[in-house]
Amino acid sequence: MPKKIPAEPSIAELQAALQASEQRSTAIVETAVNAIITIDENCIIETANTATERLFGYTLDEIVGQNITVLMPQPYRDRHDVYVKNYLSTGVKRIIGIGREVVGQRKDGSVFPIDLSVGEAVLPSGRRIFTGIIRDLTERKALEDKILHISEEEQARIGQDIHDDLCQQLAAIGCLAKVAQKSLLKSGSPEARSLEEIVSLLTKANVRARETSRGLMPVVLDSGGLMAALEELADNTARAYEIVCEFHYDNPVQLNDNKTSVQLFRIAQEAVSNALKHGQAKRVGIHLARQSGNIVLTIRDDGSGIPDKPDKGTGMGLLTMSHRAQMMGGTINVSPRSSGGTQVTCSVPAPAKHP
């Protein structure tokens, strides 16, 4: 019995199927929680969904046909078209296919953190388009900020307790021991030498406790600012661990933003701590500079470098540093040095100078 060949679909059926497919695609895009935008090779917005309106405050009529940079603050606005042109000419991908955290700008001029994923597609006609999926990170960043703020408050509380309680007790014990040592010395007792050593150890312990308390409290809020805090960190580290730890800068970097100063100081603390505890470094350098509108903090050490399998606890430290940098709209890079050791580089946009 001959096999029945199915009839070819009619033009009307093909058109109906195509229309149904387009309607499904449109429904998916329009009901998406995240903003979805397509642009052409000239960075002109071709389509956008309703989530884009909610996120940026523009109507679709206001942005379709505009350059995508209308949704970006400076300095990203001036740089974006150059990035796209470089990609089209070189083929080197910097963001395509990789999600990253950047900053968006609403119609009212306010800026906010976003997660941006960019995809690329070549249409049957040969025309190239780019699709961006944008997720608002405002709430997540607020939560991260709150967690770090709580952490700062708790560290400050512990530091204050050490300063007011432990240091005072150590000082009192040291005074009593010193009185006893002098009494033994007058009586010619051979135990006076042993007690003298105890007094010396108590003095060193008190100094170390005070330095620890200072490290736990946000010293960058002092009048000296971030530079003074980093210099003090280097001096205390060198004295406490008997290594070479130095702070350098090309030109004075003054910050009026205490929040940025505190976060940069904590990153430096964590990087120095990792260099000593996990890298067994004998030399650590802290460098602060202002470069191309960014504040760049660099910590270099001559330790054992980055292990293939990080020790327990180092992963959390690196994650915390990364979160701190992201909160400031910056980046952090941890890499091995060619001469041995590790380099941590944190670059954040310089806060606007107050008039």
N, C-alpha and C positions, 0 to 999 in steps of 0.2 A: 504494500500500500504506500503510495508516494507521500513523503513527509510534507506537511503543510507549511509553507513559508509565510511567516507573519507579514502582514501588510505594512508597508512603509508609513510612518506617521505623516499626517497631512501638515501642510504649512500652518493651518490654524492650530493644530495640536502642538506643534513646535513653538509657536508664538505664545500659547497659553502656558507651556512648561517653562519657557524663558521668563515670562512675566511672573509666574509663581516663584521661581528661583530668585528673581530680583526683589520681590516683595519680602521673601524670607531674609535675604541678606540685609535689606533696609531695616527690617524689624529688629534684627539682631543688633545692628549698629546703633539704632535709635534707642533701644532699651538698655544699652550698656551703661553701667555705672560710671565708667571711666570715659574721659574725653577721647575721641578718635578723630584724627585730622589727616587729610591727604594733601600733599603738595607736589608741584611739578619740579622739574630740574632747575627752574628759576626761583624756587622757594616761594611760589605763589600758592596760596591756599585754594584748593579746588573744592573740597567737601569738608564738612564738619558735622558732628551729631549734636543733639540737643544738650548732652552732658557738657559739651564745650561752652555752651551759653551759660549754664549754671556755674561752671568753674571760673570762667574769665569775665563774665558780666557783659559780654558783647552779644548782639543778635547775630544770627548767621549772615544776614545781609551786610552787616558792618565789617565782617572779616573775610568772607569769601571774595577772592580776587585781590586780597591784600597780601603783602609779604608776611611770612610766618613770624618775622621779627617783631611784629606788632604785639606779640604775646610774651616778649622777653624784655627784661630790664638791661641796662648797661652793666658790664661791658659786653655781655653775650650778644646784644643786638648788633653791635658793630662787627663782631667776629664771625657770626653765623654764616653769612653768604660766602665768606672766604673759605670756611671749612668745607662747605658743599662743593665749591669750585675745585678745591684741592683734591677732594675725593673723586670727582668726575674725571679729573685729569690724571690722577695717579692710581686710583683704585684702592688706595690704602684706607681701610675702615677704622674709624676712631670711636664711633658710637653706634653705627648700624649693626643690629643684631645683638647689641649689648645694652641692658638696662642700666641707667645711671641716675643719680640724684642731681637735679639742677634746680634752678629758680625760675618761676613764671611771674608774669606781671598782669594784673587785672586791668580792666578798663579804667577803674578809679585811681590807678597808679600804684596800688599796694602790691607788694611782692610776697610770694609764698613758696614753700618748698614743694617740689613735685618729683615723682619718679617717671622718667621718660624712657620708653622703649621705641626704637625706630626700626622699621622693616622696609625692604626695597622690593619692587616688583616691576617687571618689564611686560607691558601689555602686548597683545598680538600685533598691534600696529608698530611695535618697536619703541614706543614712547615709554619713558621711565618715570615712575611715581614713587614717592616715599610716604609711608604711613606711620604716624606717631600715635602711640597710646599713652595717655597722660593720667597719672593717678595723684590725687591731692594727698600730700603727706603732712598737712598742717596738724591734724590731731595726733598723729604718731610722734611728730617732732615735739609737740607740747608735752606728751607723756614722757618722752626721753628727757626733756628738759626738767620736768618735775622730779623724775627719778634721780638725775644727777644733782639737782638742787637739794633734795633730801640727803643724798650722800655727802654733799658739801657740808650741810648743817651738822650731820652726825660726826663727820671728821673734825669739824671745828669744836663740837662739844667734847669729844674725846681729848683733843689737844688741850682744851681749856682745863679739863679735869687733871690731865697729866701735869700741867703747869702749876695749877693751884693746890693740888693734893700731893701727888708723888714727889714733885720737885721740892716742895716745902718739907716733906718728911725726910727726904734724903739730905737736905741741908741741915735739918735739926739733928739727925743721926751723925752727920759729919762733924757738927760742932761739939756734940757730946764726946765723940771719939777723939777729937783733937784735944779737948780738955783732959781726958784720961791719958792721952799720949804724953802731954806735957807733965802730968803728975808722975807718970812712970819714969819719965826722963830725969826729973828732979831727984827721984829716989834711986836712980842708978840702975833701974830694973832692965835686964836684957830684952824684956818683952816690948820695950818702947819702940824698937825698930820695927817689929811686926805690926804694931798698932799704927805706926807712921805709914806703912804700906796700905793698911786698911783705909786710913784717912785719904790717901791719894786716890785709891780706887773709888771711894765714895764721891770724891770731887769729880772724877771723870764720868762716873755714872750720872751724876746730877747734870753735868754739861750735856751729855748725850740725851738725857731725858728732855732737857729744855729744847735742844735742837729738833728732837722728834715732835715735840708739841708745836714748835714753830712750823714744821713741815706739814702738820695736820691742819693748821689754821690757814686761812687764805691771806698769806702775807702780802700778796700783790695789792691788797687794798690799802697798804701803807702808803705814805706820801711818796716813797721812792718809786712806786710803780713796778711794772713787769721787769725792767732791766735790773733794778736793785734786788728783786726777788730771785732772779736767775743767778745773779752774782753770789748772793747769799747761799743758794742751793749748791753752787759749785764749791764755795769755800767750806761749807759744812760737810759736804761729801768727801772732799779731800782730807779734811781733818779727822772725820770719823772712821774712814776706811783706809787711811794712809796710802792714798793713790794720788795721781795727778788728775785734777779735775778743774778745767778752766772755762771761763765764760768770755766770749769775744763778740764784738759787733763792728761792722764797717762804719756806720754812722748811728748816732743815737736814735732809738726807736721809741717814741713816746705814744702811748695809747690812752685815750680818754674813756675807753669802754672797759669798765671793770670786769664785765662778764667774759669778754674775749680774753682779757689778761689772765683771769683765773683759769680758764680752760687751757690756754697755752702753757701756763705754769704747771698744771696737773699732767699734761702730756710730757713735758720735760721731766717731771718727777718720775713718771712711769718708765720712760725710756732710760733714764739714768739707773733706776732700780733694776731693770732688766739686764742692763749692761754689767752690773756688779754681781747680781745674784745668779744669773744664768750664763752670762758670757765670761765671768771671772776677769773682767777688764782691769787693766792697770793704768790706763789713760783714757779719759773721757773729755770730749770737747763739746761745749754748748755754744751755738752761734745763732744770733738773731739779726735779721736784716729786713729791709723794706725793698721789695723788687717788683717793678711793673704793677703797682697798685695792690700788691699782696704783702702780707706779713709772713716771712718764711723763717721757721724755727728748725734748726738742724742739730741733731745730736749724733756725734761720731764716737766710736770706741774701738779699742784694739783687742777686743775679747775673742772668744772662740767662734764667733759668727752665729748665723742662724742654723740651728740643728734641723736635721731632716724630720725628726720627731720631737716637737717642742715639749719641754718639761711641763708637768702638771702645773697649771696656774698661769703660764705665760700666755696661753690662748685668750683668757679672759682679759688680761692686761692689754693685749693688742686690740681686742674688740672694743674695750672701753676707750682707748685712744682714738680708734676709728670713729666711734660715736661722737666723741667730743669734737673732732674735726668736722664731721658732717653737720653737727649742730651749728657750726659757724659758717657753713656753706663752703667749707674747704676740703682738702684732700690730705691723706697721709700715705707715705710710701716707706716701707721697710725693706732694705736691700743690703746684700753683702758688699763689703768694700774690697776693692782689688788688692789692697795691701793687708787684708785681714780685718776681721771685726765686722761691725754692723753700722749702718747709717739709717737714721730715722729722720725723714723730712716731712714737716707739716707746713702746708701753704694755705693760708686763709685770706679772703678779701679784707683789705684794711678798712676798719670802721671809718665812717665819714667824720671828718674833723668838725667839732662844734665851733660855732663862731664865738 
